[in-house]
Amino acid sequence: MNKNFRFYFFGFEPVFIVGLSSILRKICSNAEIIDKYEPSEDTFESNLDGYVFISKTVYVNFFHMIKAQHNNKIIVLFDDIESSMLSNIFHVNVVACFTYDVDISEIEFGLNRVIQGHKYISQNILQDLLPNLTFNKKELHKQSSPINKMSKNEFAIFKHLQNGLGNKEIYSLTGLKPSTISTYKKRIFEKFNTKSIVKINELLNR
């Protein structure tokens, strides 16, 4: 990619930043890595103009200020995750979230998606936590919501579809047979009475 990308890191050990920096420079040769170590309140009052990596501690301590961010793209890396904390992610400017124990190939894949303008949630978070969370309170608090009727596997496929992934990409992450993925997709679309993920997103965002 020819575009310049600026990446900020807050709350990470130097060895971790070195490892992640190599991935970022592999994805985009013009990546500019800026290590801020410890953030302050002033940090999130200004526009950093780039992708901002934050740890769980930073996320918790500066949540209200991060929530006010509009120009920066936030990427959260958790050492451990709790549903009560993670649910807030969908109300702030977060474009991706991973855990430290996720495979390095998935981090590279997810960051590639983010740089291309998509959002990404790591597979283990999707499988273990998201089926129990509320994404859109207005819609999902209704017992009749199609999402409430999804199985755990259907929900995982559903989130991959929302992330813009196709069958081959979903297969590479989940290992599910293409026929199985197609079956889950068919069930998801039947629940929403549509064959378009765009239409589903429109319904959920009303």
C-alpha positions in Angstrom: 0.0 0.0 0.0 1.3 3.5 -0.8 -0.7 5.3 1.8 1.1 6.3 5.0 -0.3 4.7 8.2 0.4 5.9 11.7 0.2 3.5 14.6 0.3 4.5 18.2 0.9 2.1 21.2 -0.2 2.7 24.7 0.4 0.4 27.7 2.5 -2.3 26.0 5.9 -3.8 26.8 8.6 -2.9 24.2 9.1 -6.5 23.1 5.4 -6.8 22.2 5.5 -3.6 20.2 8.6 -4.9 18.3 6.7 -8.1 17.3 3.6 -6.3 16.3 5.5 -3.6 14.4 7.0 -6.3 12.1 3.5 -7.4 11.2 2.4 -3.9 10.5 5.4 -3.1 8.3 4.7 -6.4 6.4 1.1 -5.2 5.8 2.0 -1.7 4.8 5.6 -0.7 4.1 5.0 3.0 5.0 3.9 2.2 8.6 5.0 4.8 11.1 5.2 3.3 14.6 4.8 5.7 17.6 5.3 4.2 21.1 3.7 6.4 23.7 4.0 3.9 26.6 1.9 5.6 29.3 -1.0 7.7 28.2 -2.4 10.7 30.0 -5.8 12.5 29.9 -4.3 14.9 27.4 -3.6 12.0 25.1 -7.2 11.3 24.4 -8.3 14.9 24.2 -6.3 15.4 21.0 -6.6 13.8 17.6 -3.7 11.4 17.1 -4.6 10.8 13.4 -4.1 7.1 13.1 -4.6 3.7 14.5 -4.4 3.5 18.3 -3.4 0.3 20.0 -4.5 0.2 23.7 -4.2 -2.5 26.3 -7.0 -3.6 28.6 -5.7 -1.4 31.5 -5.7 1.7 29.3 -9.1 0.8 27.9 -10.6 0.6 31.4 -8.9 3.7 32.8 -9.6 6.0 29.8 -12.9 4.5 28.6 -14.9 7.7 28.8 -12.3 9.7 27.0 -11.8 6.9 24.3 -15.6 6.9 23.9 -15.4 10.6 22.8 -12.8 9.8 20.1 -14.2 10.2 16.6 -11.2 10.5 14.3 -8.9 7.8 15.6 -9.4 4.0 15.0 -9.0 2.1 18.3 -7.6 -1.4 18.4 -7.9 -3.1 21.8 -5.7 -6.1 23.0 -7.0 -7.9 26.1 -5.0 -10.1 28.4 -8.3 -11.4 29.7 -11.8 -10.4 28.8 -15.1 -9.9 30.6 -18.5 -9.6 28.9 -19.5 -6.6 30.9 -16.4 -4.8 29.7 -16.4 -6.0 26.1 -20.0 -5.0 25.5 -19.0 -1.3 25.7 -16.7 -1.8 22.7 -19.7 -1.5 20.4 -20.4 2.0 21.7 -16.9 3.5 21.0 -14.7 4.0 18.0 -13.1 0.5 18.1 -12.3 -1.1 14.8 -10.7 -4.3 16.2 -10.2 -6.4 19.3 -7.9 -9.3 20.0 -6.6 -11.3 22.9 -2.8 -11.8 23.5 -3.1 -15.5 23.1 -4.6 -15.3 19.6 -2.6 -16.9 16.8 -0.2 -14.4 15.1 -1.6 -15.3 11.7 -5.1 -14.1 12.8 -3.7 -10.8 14.1 -2.1 -10.3 10.7 -5.3 -11.2 8.9 -7.4 -9.0 11.2 -5.1 -6.0 10.9 -5.2 -6.4 7.1 -9.0 -6.2 7.2 -8.9 -3.1 9.5 -6.5 -1.2 7.2 -8.8 -2.0 4.3 -11.6 -0.3 6.1 -13.4 -3.1 7.9 -13.9 -4.0 11.6 -12.5 -7.2 13.1 -13.1 -9.3 16.2 -10.9 -12.2 16.9 -12.3 -15.7 16.6 -12.0 -16.7 20.2 -13.9 -13.6 21.4 -16.7 -14.3 18.9 -17.0 -17.9 20.0 -16.7 -17.5 23.8 -18.3 -14.1 24.6 -20.3 -12.4 21.9 -23.3 -14.7 21.8 -24.1 -13.5 25.4 -23.7 -9.8 24.6 -26.1 -7.1 23.6 -25.0 -5.3 20.4 -27.9 -3.1 19.7 -30.0 -2.5 22.8 -33.0 -1.2 21.0 -33.2 -4.2 18.7 -31.8 -7.1 20.7 -33.8 -6.5 23.9 -36.8 -7.7 21.9 -37.3 -11.4 22.5 -38.3 -11.8 18.8 -34.9 -10.5 17.5 -33.5 -13.0 15.0 -30.1 -12.8 16.7 -31.6 -14.2 19.9 -32.7 -17.3 17.9 -29.2 -18.0 16.5 -27.1 -20.9 17.7 -23.6 -20.2 18.9 -22.1 -21.4 15.5 -24.6 -19.4 13.5 -23.7 -16.3 15.5 -20.0 -16.8 14.9 -20.6 -17.0 11.2 -22.9 -14.0 11.3 -20.2 -11.8 12.9 -17.7 -12.9 10.2 -20.2 -11.9 7.6 -20.6 -8.5 9.3 -16.8 -8.2 9.2 -17.0 -8.5 5.4 -15.5 -12.0 5.1 -16.4 -14.4 2.3 -16.7 -18.2 2.5 -13.0 -18.8 1.8 -11.9 -16.4 4.5 -14.4 -17.9 7.0 -13.1 -21.4 6.1 -9.5 -20.3 6.7 -10.3 -19.0 10.2 -12.8 -21.7 11.4 -11.9 -24.8 9.4 -15.6 -25.4 8.8 -16.5 -27.1 5.5 -17.7 -24.8 2.8 -21.0 -26.7 2.8 -21.4 -26.2 6.5 -20.7 -22.5 6.2 -23.3 -22.2 3.4 -25.8 -24.0 5.6 -25.3 -21.6 8.5 -25.5 -18.6 6.1 -28.8 -19.9 4.7 -30.2 -20.3 8.3 -29.1 -16.8 9.2 -30.7 -15.2 6.1 -33.9 -17.2 6.7 -34.1 -15.8 10.2 -34.0 -12.2 8.8 -36.0 -13.1 5.8 -33.4 -11.6 3.4 -30.4 -12.8 1.4 -28.2 -9.7 2.1 -25.9 -8.9 5.0 -26.2 -5.3 4.0 -30.0 -5.5 4.6 -29.5 -7.2 7.9 -27.1 -4.4 9.1 -29.6 -1.8 8.0 -32.3 -3.5 10.1 -30.0 -3.7 13.2 -29.0 0.0 12.9 -32.5 1.4 12.8 
